């Protein structure tokens, strides 16, 4: 079966040039088969594709073709593909499937956290309708429990599936218990040990289970120093902890220490990526998490707030320039360097904010000894300001006939760069202290503010200079 | 021992308010003990601290105190703390330790990838000196092998430690083999199966090993569909693959398929974070990976290139305004809205670039059907431009006495927003096609370019309007 081998090599040779070639051939063949609605051949082709690859492929073909392929998959692969799909693709696909099929065949086969994620995106009545068709009452109960947590908390991203064993069992009994419990769980990294009241006591790794004698009591081989989080710990915090302690799974306990679930690293990788994306978008002046495939309306809505703030800043600038209209009228060449000064203030400010925001996000930086931090930034700003100021002085010295202008622009540029650099450090630290997300500091907010301050500094200096020379 | 419990609750209650309190008390006590150089008490206190917590604590105290505590740790914890430390902290600490101690006691106890990471940061002669003291020849050989790979490739981030078993063994023999090989390995997620020529055949999970009968042959229970990467696969690509397929570990093979090492998710989480940080810094106009603790000189160097480009843009702007000096002199109010137009072009451009850059980075977006993408952005730009244009028209209609200016500013603003939005989408797509990192598009580059284009559009429109009205 040549096609099967091809689809496997998709994975094993993913990185090579040749593999991409094979992938294209394979997908072209698949597309052809779908066009002919050749169920037998299509089933054969997709048989060995990884669910993640099927989901990726679904994003490139139309809904009818998706539904055709989806119906050919076995129940478990169906569930896996659903989990891997992007939210909007999944929603469209789910609309084509009757809710009893979703409940009985799909939700039943998923890990509880994935099921809760998928149901959480749907309307309440659709949720209830689907849940009423889930045959496994435990699974339905787990999902309802998970849906009650805030989706940005440990409870919201945890799964209920885990192997919990009583501390009083022996290794042999634990192995038996594990066989019973582990069927539904894809991967097991640790066994979670609890006492008779389901209070979490620690973990036992599969490695130590394999290496201990079968009569050993679990309580004697368990690792008590296991890091755990509470159901209401923020997802972002969970990510930081797992990253810090290099964990692949972390147990979640309730307020009195009862074992409630576990979070695996793959869920946390998503959180880490989403947080990084959020900071990035905020710094680019986008208020909601959007991506390219979102509608024109949604994208407009997420972009317009910052544009309006930028416009307000522009109007302020115009008013400030209006105040100096005498100078502007007397020395028209003053206007020539307005954009330069404004832009440089924005640039220098964003640079220093970005470094502070990143330091705060990764936990490398705290809000103590602010004075020392500002002095350091002052020195960096002074270095950059002197370099830029000297260059623009040299440029204007040779190309401008007004020494007052030459001096105004270079002194203003130096001042603006120093000022913006220090302010760019101060603002995110202040926001952090006020418990506001400092990432908004690097957005158009700081650019706009520095634009305005730059203009004021420039025009004030110019006024003095033209009076002097 | 109350102190021990305190330090454990550091982990288990990490998220709670109370835990922070305990942590502070505990650390205050530790600091006091260090000040008195009380070795016995200090040893007792740090005994149950997690190496990651010790490393974090080291960043807050001076080098002398670090060295004092470090010397009290057992060899394994020493190695773990070193791995967790930030690069510059580690370098300083290593300078206080003789190279034979580093080689014999520390490098020997680390996983090969951590050891190679640490040695890779040191000068070649220091590397050799330390390696000559590593007693375990296998370990030294592994490290030398790893040092030969590019640090941004799979080879550069993989570890040599793994459990490799021959496909012809039985489950029972495999378990024995595992016991022998697994001593040095912290966590085992999979056994890697090879043939007689060390060619990688697939994996066996600990779960399936536990659930199979002991006489079963490994070849019958191995999972052949395991995703693997090659030693020269880019680290970024490895991260994408592990994220896509939700893997906690991935085997690395050479060009003919021999098993060379494995990469675990914790190493990849670092890659994911670093990539996100790099994009973020590029978008803020910072050319090298710097953080707040870097020296003034290093930070100045990383910031000045983009400032100079911004300045070049500013000089261009001044030349363009110079071309329109007649209009500027006749209608001085024209200058009032220069900063507004320039800033809005920059803001709108950065917004659309950020979404494209992020889409390209996460693989959600490709470079096909560019025309369709640009048309969508055109519509988003038109919506935003109409809203902003209408508002500024209303403002100027009431507050400005020149209808030509009112019309110029609003038409120019609409045009600039549309233009910048489309250009902000086009540029990263073009860069990607030219195989340049599209993240640089969201930096001051696009802001500067859009500033200039904005001015040209504004002044050209104004020239027409003032001629008409």
Contacts between the chains, C-beta under 8 A, distances in Angstrom:
chain1	res1	chain2	res2	distance
A	8	B	224	7.6
A	8	B	225	6.0
A	11	B	225	6.7
A	11	B	226	7.7
A	11	B	227	4.3
A	11	B	228	7.7
A	11	B	245	7.7
A	12	B	226	7.7
A	12	B	227	6.8
A	12	B	228	5.4
A	14	B	227	7.0
A	14	B	229	7.0
A	14	B	233	7.8
A	14	B	237	7.7
A	14	B	241	5.9
A	15	B	229	5.7
A	15	B	230	5.6
A	15	B	232	7.8
A	15	B	233	3.9
A	15	B	234	7.6
A	15	B	237	5.6
A	15	B	241	8.0
A	16	B	230	7.0
A	48	B	225	6.9
A	50	B	225	7.4
A	50	B	227	7.7
A	50	B	245	6.4
A	52	B	244	4.9
A	52	B	245	5.4
A	52	B	246	7.7
A	56	B	244	7.7
A	59	B	364	8.0
A	86	B	364	7.5
A	175	B	210	6.7
A	178	B	210	7.3
A	179	B	210	7.9
A	179	B	211	6.4
A	182	B	207	6.5
A	182	B	211	7.8
A	187	B	189	7.8
A	187	B	205	7.2
A	187	B	207	7.2
A	187	B	248	7.1
A	188	B	206	7.3
A	188	B	207	5.1
A	189	B	187	7.8
A	189	B	189	6.8
A	189	B	248	7.3
A	205	B	187	7.2
A	206	B	188	7.3
A	206	B	206	4.4
A	206	B	207	7.4
A	206	B	210	7.1
A	207	B	182	6.4
A	207	B	187	7.3
A	207	B	188	5.1
A	207	B	206	7.4
A	209	B	210	7.9
A	210	B	175	6.7
A	210	B	178	7.2
A	210	B	179	7.9
A	210	B	206	7.1
A	210	B	209	7.9
A	210	B	210	7.3
A	211	B	179	6.4
A	211	B	182	7.8
A	224	B	8	7.6
A	225	B	8	6.0
A	225	B	11	6.8
A	225	B	48	6.9
A	225	B	50	7.4
A	226	B	11	7.8
A	226	B	12	7.7
A	227	B	11	4.3
A	227	B	12	6.8
A	227	B	14	7.0
A	227	B	50	7.7
A	228	B	11	7.6
A	228	B	12	5.4
A	229	B	14	6.9
A	229	B	15	5.8
A	230	B	13	8.0
A	230	B	15	5.6
A	230	B	16	7.1
A	232	B	15	7.7
A	233	B	14	7.6
A	233	B	15	3.8
A	234	B	15	7.5
A	237	B	14	7.6
A	237	B	15	5.6
A	241	B	14	5.9
A	243	B	266	7.6
A	243	B	269	5.6
A	243	B	273	7.6
A	244	B	52	4.9
A	244	B	56	7.7
A	245	B	11	7.7
A	245	B	50	6.4
A	245	B	52	5.4
A	246	B	52	7.7
A	246	B	266	4.1
A	247	B	266	7.9
A	248	B	187	7.1
A	248	B	189	7.4
A	248	B	248	5.0
A	248	B	264	7.9
A	248	B	265	6.2
A	248	B	266	7.6
A	264	B	248	7.9
A	265	B	248	6.2
A	265	B	265	5.1
A	265	B	266	7.9
A	265	B	269	7.4
A	266	B	243	7.6
A	266	B	246	4.1
A	266	B	247	8.0
A	266	B	248	7.6
A	266	B	265	7.9
A	269	B	243	5.6
A	269	B	265	7.4
A	269	B	269	6.5
A	269	B	272	6.6
A	272	B	269	6.6
A	272	B	272	6.2
A	272	B	273	6.4
A	272	B	276	7.9
A	273	B	243	7.5
A	273	B	272	6.3
A	273	B	276	7.0
A	273	B	362	7.4
A	276	B	272	7.8
A	276	B	273	7.0
A	276	B	276	3.4
A	276	B	277	7.4
A	276	B	280	7.1
A	277	B	276	7.4
A	277	B	358	5.8
A	277	B	362	7.8
A	279	B	280	6.4
A	280	B	276	7.1
A	280	B	279	6.4
A	280	B	280	5.3
A	280	B	283	6.7
A	280	B	354	6.3
A	280	B	358	6.4
A	281	B	354	6.0
A	281	B	355	7.7
A	281	B	358	7.2
A	283	B	280	6.7
A	283	B	283	6.4
A	283	B	284	6.6
A	283	B	354	7.8
A	284	B	283	6.6
A	284	B	350	5.0
A	284	B	351	5.6
A	284	B	353	7.3
A	284	B	354	3.3
A	284	B	355	7.9
A	284	B	442	6.2
A	285	B	347	5.7
A	285	B	350	6.4
A	285	B	351	5.3
A	285	B	354	8.0
A	286	B	351	5.6
A	286	B	354	6.3
A	286	B	355	7.0
A	290	B	355	6.6
A	291	B	355	6.5
A	291	B	358	7.0
A	291	B	359	5.8
A	291	B	364	6.1
A	291	B	365	8.0
A	292	B	355	5.5
A	292	B	356	6.5
A	292	B	359	4.5
A	292	B	364	7.0
A	292	B	365	5.3
A	292	B	373	7.3
A	293	B	364	7.3
A	296	B	376	6.5
A	296	B	379	4.8
A	296	B	380	5.2
A	296	B	383	6.5
A	297	B	383	7.8
A	299	B	355	7.6
A	299	B	380	5.0
A	300	B	380	5.5
A	300	B	383	4.2
A	300	B	384	5.8
A	300	B	387	8.0
A	303	B	348	7.6
A	303	B	351	5.0
A	303	B	380	7.2
A	303	B	384	5.9
A	304	B	383	8.0
A	304	B	384	5.7
A	304	B	387	6.1
A	304	B	388	8.0
A	306	B	347	6.5
A	306	B	351	7.3
A	307	B	344	6.8
A	307	B	347	5.9
A	307	B	348	6.5
A	307	B	351	7.8
A	307	B	384	5.7
A	307	B	387	7.9
A	307	B	388	5.8
A	307	B	417	7.4
A	308	B	387	8.0
A	308	B	388	7.2
A	308	B	391	7.6
A	310	B	343	5.5
A	310	B	344	5.7
A	310	B	347	4.6
A	311	B	340	6.8
A	311	B	344	6.5
A	311	B	388	5.6
A	311	B	391	6.8
A	311	B	392	6.6
A	311	B	413	7.9
A	313	B	340	7.8
A	313	B	343	6.6
A	314	B	337	7.0
A	314	B	339	5.9
A	314	B	340	2.6
A	314	B	341	7.5
A	314	B	343	5.6
A	314	B	344	6.5
A	315	B	340	6.7
A	315	B	392	7.7
A	315	B	395	6.6
A	317	B	336	7.6
A	317	B	339	4.0
A	317	B	340	6.1
A	317	B	343	7.8
A	318	B	336	3.9
A	318	B	337	5.4
A	318	B	339	7.4
A	318	B	340	6.1
A	319	B	336	8.0
A	321	B	335	6.0
A	321	B	336	4.6
A	321	B	338	8.0
A	321	B	339	7.6
A	322	B	333	7.8
A	322	B	336	5.7
A	325	B	332	6.2
A	325	B	333	7.9
A	328	B	332	5.4
A	328	B	335	5.6
A	329	B	332	4.9
A	332	B	325	6.2
A	332	B	328	5.4
A	332	B	329	4.9
A	332	B	332	7.5
A	333	B	322	7.8
A	333	B	325	7.8
A	335	B	321	6.0
A	335	B	328	5.7
A	335	B	335	4.0
A	335	B	338	6.6
A	336	B	317	7.6
A	336	B	318	3.9
A	336	B	319	8.0
A	336	B	321	4.6
A	336	B	322	5.7
A	337	B	314	7.0
A	337	B	318	5.4
A	338	B	321	8.0
A	338	B	335	6.6
A	338	B	338	5.1
A	338	B	339	5.9
A	339	B	314	5.9
A	339	B	317	4.0
A	339	B	318	7.4
A	339	B	321	7.6
A	339	B	338	6.0
A	339	B	339	6.8
A	339	B	342	4.8
A	339	B	451	5.9
A	339	B	455	6.5
A	340	B	311	6.8
A	340	B	313	7.8
A	340	B	314	2.6
A	340	B	315	6.7
A	340	B	317	6.1
A	340	B	318	6.1
A	341	B	314	7.5
A	342	B	339	4.8
A	342	B	342	6.8
A	342	B	343	6.9
A	343	B	310	5.5
A	343	B	313	6.6
A	343	B	314	5.6
A	343	B	317	7.8
A	343	B	342	6.9
A	343	B	346	7.6
A	343	B	447	7.1
A	343	B	448	6.7
A	343	B	451	5.7
A	344	B	307	6.7
A	344	B	310	5.7
A	344	B	311	6.4
A	344	B	314	6.5
A	346	B	343	7.6
A	346	B	346	7.6
A	346	B	447	7.5
A	347	B	285	5.7
A	347	B	306	6.5
A	347	B	307	6.0
A	347	B	310	4.6
A	347	B	444	5.0
A	347	B	447	7.4
A	348	B	303	7.6
A	348	B	307	6.4
A	350	B	284	5.0
A	350	B	285	6.4
A	351	B	284	5.6
A	351	B	285	5.3
A	351	B	286	5.6
A	351	B	303	4.9
A	351	B	306	7.3
A	351	B	307	7.8
A	353	B	284	7.3
A	354	B	280	6.3
A	354	B	281	6.0
A	354	B	283	7.8
A	354	B	284	3.3
A	354	B	285	8.0
A	354	B	286	6.3
A	355	B	281	7.7
A	355	B	284	7.9
A	355	B	286	7.0
A	355	B	290	6.6
A	355	B	291	6.5
A	355	B	292	5.5
A	355	B	299	7.6
A	356	B	292	6.5
A	358	B	277	5.9
A	358	B	280	6.4
A	358	B	281	7.2
A	358	B	291	7.0
A	359	B	291	5.9
A	359	B	292	4.5
A	362	B	273	7.4
A	362	B	277	7.8
A	364	B	59	8.0
A	364	B	86	7.4
A	364	B	291	6.2
A	364	B	292	7.0
A	364	B	293	7.3
A	365	B	291	8.0
A	365	B	292	5.3
A	373	B	292	7.2
A	376	B	296	6.5
A	379	B	296	4.8
A	380	B	296	5.2
A	380	B	299	5.0
A	380	B	300	5.5
A	380	B	303	7.2
A	383	B	296	6.5
A	383	B	297	7.8
A	383	B	300	4.2
A	383	B	304	8.0
A	384	B	300	5.8
A	384	B	303	5.9
A	384	B	304	5.7
A	384	B	307	5.7
A	387	B	300	7.9
A	387	B	304	6.0
A	387	B	307	7.9
A	387	B	308	8.0
A	388	B	304	8.0
A	388	B	307	5.8
A	388	B	308	7.2
A	388	B	311	5.6
A	391	B	308	7.5
A	391	B	311	6.8
A	392	B	311	6.6
A	392	B	315	7.7
A	395	B	315	6.6
A	413	B	311	7.9
A	417	B	307	7.3
A	442	B	284	6.2
A	444	B	347	5.0
A	444	B	350	8.0
A	447	B	343	7.1
A	447	B	346	7.5
A	447	B	347	7.4
A	448	B	343	6.7
A	451	B	339	5.9
A	451	B	343	5.7
A	455	B	339	6.4
